[in-house]
């Protein structure tokens, strides 16, 4: 009996460093606002989730494998804070991946963000939320700060930083519509490439996405964004173009130009942005403006208030909340964001 106890004690001492090298973190965002929106005769009033960031709970972890190699994973589920319901029928629909990282960079497999997500979030003046013209006007594009920038069945690679430069790539084996059992995964593939440069107050990003669904509708997208923090204000600008090649019908382009600024004022910030979407098809252009103020109660809790005004041509349907075809929408928000 005594030998068994000694053996167990020795085993515990030997295995203890392995446990110390592993960790799992639970994290999340709780964000909701009281909102009012009007588009033509349509009105919406009530609690709306995700003014600055989408609500989520996540689990992430790493394990030190030695020789500079680590295993890592993320599982992240989104939900609506107003009613507690998940905002997808799938578990961990925001992110679900596992990978390895080391001196060579990072490789991961699963449901992941494409480079367009990180670029549009980085170069956003209004937190890439529903009030932000970038989020409003990039609807229907894969280079945006929303769900379309998360790709299923994907393999990603990101290089280490080299003098401020990093490159990333993603390949999805099924594309956005290749989800039926028995689909030929070679018939619906998505590819994304990103290049980023960060040097002090300057940041520049370039992104290319090529997506195709099972009906052979193909979209090629390019994005370039830049930001510079002058201290008294951070200026942000971006431009993107998407070339649509539908399986039936004529090709067309959609373009989004964006300009914004973040101005520190005391413990808070003023956020201002304007965006313009141009479409080759008739009467589908739109313009969106936003003005917001955020106030940090702490490092984790932020109060915010904002307004967005989006003007639509007759066949355009963009907006923060309602997105009614041919109608101009004005949306107001007063909310709180808490991270844990």
SULQUI-V444890 format. One record per helix or strand of 2 or more residues. SS is the DSSP state (h for helix, s for strand). FROM is the first residue (numbers start at 1). TO is the last residue. If there is no record, write none. Layout:
SS,FROM,TO
SS,FROM,TO
This chain:
h,2,20
s,22,39
s,42,49
s,56,66
s,69,79
s,95,102
s,105,113
h,115,122
h,133,137
h,147,149
s,150,158
s,165,172
h,185,187
s,190,199
s,202,212
s,218,229
s,234,245
s,252,265
s,268,279
s,286,296
s,301,312
s,329,339
